[in-house]
Amino acid sequence: MNQEHIARIASELSLRPGQVAATAGLLEEGSTVPFISRYRKEATGSLDEVAVTAIRDRLGQLKDLDDRREAILKSLAERGLLTEELKKDILQAETMASLEDIYLPFKPKRRTRATIAREKGLEPLAELIYAQDPAVEPGVEAEAFVDAAKGVESADEALAGARDIIAEWINEDSQTRAQMRELFGGKGVLKSQVVPGKEEEGRKYEDYFEWAESVAKAPSHRILAMRRGRREEFLRLQVVAPEEQAHRILEELFIKGNSKSTALVREALVDSYKRLLAPSMETEILASAKMRADQEAIRVFAENLRQLLLAAPLGRKNVLAVDPGFRTGCKVVCLDRQGQLKHSDVIYPHTGDARAAADASKLAALCEKFDVEVIAIGNGTASRETESYIRNIKLARNTPIVMVNESGASIYSASDVAREEFPDQDVTVRGAVSIGRRLMDPLAELVKIDPKSIGVGQYQHDVDQPLLKQGLDDVVVSCVNNVGVEVNTASKQLLQYVSGLGPQLAQNIVSFRNENGPFESRGALKKVPRLGEKAFEQAAGFLRIRDAANPLDASAVHPESYGIVDAMASDLGCSVATLMKDSSIRTKIRLQNYVTETVGLPTLNDIMAELTKPGRDPRRQFEIFRFADGINKIEDVQAGMRLPGIVTNVTAFGAFVDIGVHQDGLVHISQLADRFVKDPNEVVKVHQKVTVTVLEVDLVKQRISLSMKDPSKAGRKPDHSRSEAREHAPSRGRTTQGWFPNIA
């Protein structure tokens, strides 16, 4: 364990070194973030997942820095270039940029103008000029370097070569690069221009044809949009710093006096900035801006994904799920309370009255036969029409009808996961099953789909893919372990995200379960092939076994703490089951009596919370939602209407809301609340139910502008169309295309 890293991270994150060291040690041992934050609070000082993740990520960054440092030291040593002073500078470099600046003069490089000048023997002349001695006559000194055999035909050529060498020295000076980096990063202007002749073809980027803003303040979505435009060769993108200020910095660093040599150094300085420094800094700042934009885009994506995964579950109900359609009909499936497919069929309610009447009787019979408690309808094409049709059917019971966001259902239905689950069913049946199961337990179903296909991301194909995968995986792992997993019913896709497991152990658990029947206790998990003590330690607390002999197996109390609960029950003269059921008995517990060297009050308080509500689900209670009757298509929407809706995506400039017309409306950030809002996530979350006021409907552009302000304060939104466009993958049959002119 690197103590310097520990101290540095503690300082950066405002934590105690002991907290960081304990967390680092647990991570080295193979402990996961959920396990550390939930079951090792005494060791870490009760650090939450955010802090543990930050420590993990920073340790990784510092390791990468150390690895690069070692590679540079090895390279320099092998080439005989490593001095004690250089080694000291390299060891003291605190960032990758400063480390690369130190290494730059020694880095093997392609032949440059300076390299060619050195090959001609002009470096001594460059050193003479660079010293700027007033007594030196550069023109006279240059005559001594004229050598046709070496390719130096005149004194002027010798001076030009010397200037090239000086320009490279200036460019490779670490202090110079540090100051230029600060100038470009702080005062640089990000500019984009259309590539001449691409005006029509690149019309979707027209807001960036002549665009300029501070690179330090440019928001994530605009940086990513401009970079995409450049990648598609419609835009030119550059970062420009105040040139006068840049030259002033360089003069202060390199100009001495006012000799003839000084004039040549000044020429080299101007050339170095224009030809070497400025392009290098531009590339570096564009890269850092991209990194910042990626991090923000991933943060927004991750937050949206978290809200979607933790959406309120319906729970165990018999569900009739419908994947709606017009000409091809509506696929209907019946699922039992465990989500198992019991029946599938097709109805054609939109192809004629006679067939619709017959299918109405069929649906009523299915609801009665399979004791249907809820009807789920996908929110794609024909969803509102199908909803109206089913609501008019006289069913035996008053069965709730729920619209379900089906984003990604088509991806699932054609996936290997779906084919494995339903090898004998076609994609339409699989899609309908996904819709029904998504209502019952969004988390359990959505983990089967690549998060990038769920429809809550932004420019997900443009951001750093490993970073995106890490961020989204962290969210899925966090959500799964926060909720807990019923081991006897969970799919292998859900189990693989449990702390300490992974794809292979998840498959082993399912295979063992299929061969030997349900697990009767947590301890029985140790019989699963390759599930050793470490994996059991990491996973056990997050796995649930309903109706186990030991009631603690259905709770978040870790098996390592069962002895504590047994001692509490014994001291009170009751069983563990009674202790969990009777709150009056629990009030007699004195937690201080059970504190040990390894178990403190944080763990004991968690145990008490679990005894009160064992295996509690942290997700919200499910509430039936219904779109406004009679508002089925965009033509039905009128300015001034107050409509119920569901938030489908949150972006830096507002939120998209489904109001049931297959076209999401935009609530611009200025219309989210009566107060100033900096981050839309302060106000709304994905899957949140809201009431909106319609500000404007543009049928030509297929745009709906909405407001969540007090109706008396809501006004027309400013023009925030393509200049603030960001990617929002539409659901099947529902689109945001009017807002985003095909740049998604």
Secondary structure as UniProt FT lines:
FT   HELIX           3..13
FT   HELIX           17..28
FT   TURN            29..30
FT   HELIX           33..39
FT   HELIX           41..44
FT   HELIX           49..78
FT   TURN            79..80
FT   HELIX           84..92
FT   HELIX           96..103
FT   HELIX           104..106
FT   HELIX           113..119
FT   TURN            120..121
FT   HELIX           123..130
FT   TURN            131..132
FT   TURN            134..135
FT   HELIX           138..143
FT   TURN            144..145
FT   HELIX           148..150
FT   HELIX           155..172
FT   HELIX           174..187
FT   STRAND          189..194
FT   TURN            196..197
FT   TURN            199..202
FT   HELIX           203..208
FT   STRAND          210..214
FT   TURN            215..217
FT   HELIX           220..231
FT   TURN            232..233
FT   STRAND          235..240
FT   HELIX           243..254
FT   TURN            257..258
FT   HELIX           260..272
FT   HELIX           273..277
FT   HELIX           278..309
FT   STRAND          319..323
FT   TURN            327..328
FT   STRAND          330..335
FT   TURN            337..338
FT   STRAND          341..347
FT   TURN            349..350
FT   HELIX           353..369
FT   TURN            370..371
FT   STRAND          374..378
FT   TURN            381..382
FT   HELIX           383..391
FT   STRAND          401..404
FT   TURN            407..408
FT   HELIX           409..413
FT   HELIX           416..421
FT   TURN            423..424
FT   HELIX           427..440
FT   HELIX           442..446
FT   TURN            447..448
FT   HELIX           451..453
FT   TURN            460..462
FT   HELIX           465..483
FT   STRAND          485..486
FT   TURN            487..489
FT   HELIX           492..495
FT   TURN            496..497
FT   TURN            499..500
FT   HELIX           503..516
FT   HELIX           522..527
FT   TURN            529..530
FT   HELIX           533..539
FT   HELIX           540..542
FT   STRAND          543..544
FT   TURN            546..547
FT   HELIX           551..554
FT   HELIX           559..561
FT   HELIX           562..572
FT   HELIX           576..581
FT   HELIX           583..586
FT   TURN            587..588
FT   HELIX           591..594
FT   HELIX           601..612
FT   TURN            614..615
FT   TURN            629..630
FT   HELIX           634..636
FT   TURN            639..640
FT   STRAND          642..651
FT   TURN            652..653
FT   STRAND          654..658
FT   STRAND          665..668
FT   HELIX           669..671
FT   HELIX           680..682
FT   TURN            686..687
FT   STRAND          689..698
FT   TURN            699..702
FT   STRAND          703..707
FT   TURN            711..713
FT   HELIX           722..724
FT   TURN            732..733
FT   TURN            737..739
//
